[in-house]
Amino acid sequence: MSKYVLDTEKLAEGNWEHSRIKAYAEQCFNGDEFVALLYLWLYNNFSTSTSEVRYDNGRPMYRKLATILKRLFEVKDD
C-alpha cells in the first residue's frame, strides 16, 4: 500500500494567511489548525446544491467532514 504526504504549507500557500487558519482553529476546532485548514480547503473546493445547505452554505457539513478526515492523516507509531 502506498503512503502519501499532505503538505499543509503548500495547501495553504497562496490561499490563506496563517492568521486566518489560526482564527478558524480557535473559533471552530478547539485550536486544531490542521482541521481548520482541511475545513477551509473543503469549503472552497467542494460544492453541493442540496436544499439542506441553502442558508448555511453547508458549513456544519464541512466542519464535520474536516474533523472526520483528520483521522485519515493521523500518524500512529508502532
N, C-alpha and C positions, 0 to 999 in steps of 0.2 A: 504494500500500500504506500502511496506517495505521501509526503509531508509537505505542507505549504506554509509559507510565512506571510503574515499580513503586515505590511509596512505601514504603520499608523502615521508616521511622519509624511510619507508620500500621499497617503489617503487625504490627509488634512491640508497638505501643501496646495496653495492657490485656491482653496475653498473656504477655509475657516481659520480665523485667528485663534491662537491658543486661549485667549481670554474668553472667547465665545464658547469654546468647548468646555472650559472650566466652569463658566456660568451655568450652562446646561447641566453639567455634572452635579453641581451643588444644588440646583433647583429641583431636579427631577430624579437623580440617580444616586443619592447618598454619597456624592463626591467621586463616583466612579467615572473617570474621564474616558476610559475605553468604551463603556456602554454609551456615554454621551456622543462619542464620535460615531459609533455604529448607528445611533438614532439619527444624527444629522445626515449621515450618508444615505440611510434607508429613506428618510423623509424626502430627500432631494432627488433620489434616483428611482424609487418605486412609485407607481401611481395606481390608484384604484378609483373607480367611479360608482361604487355601491351607494345605495341610499343611506346606509348607516353612517357614512363619513361625510355626509353633505354639510354639516355645520361645524364639525371639529377637524376637518381635513384628515381624519384618521390618526391624529396624534397619539391617542391612547394605544391604538393598534401598533404603531411604530415603536412606542416605548416598550411595550410588552415584547415585541419581536426582537428588539435590540437586547433586552435582558436575557431572552432565551438564547439568542445567537452567541452571546458571550461564552456560553458553555462549550460551544464548538471550538473555541480558541484557547481554552484553559490548558495549561501545560501541567501534567502530573508527573512528578518524579517517581521512578520505580523504587 
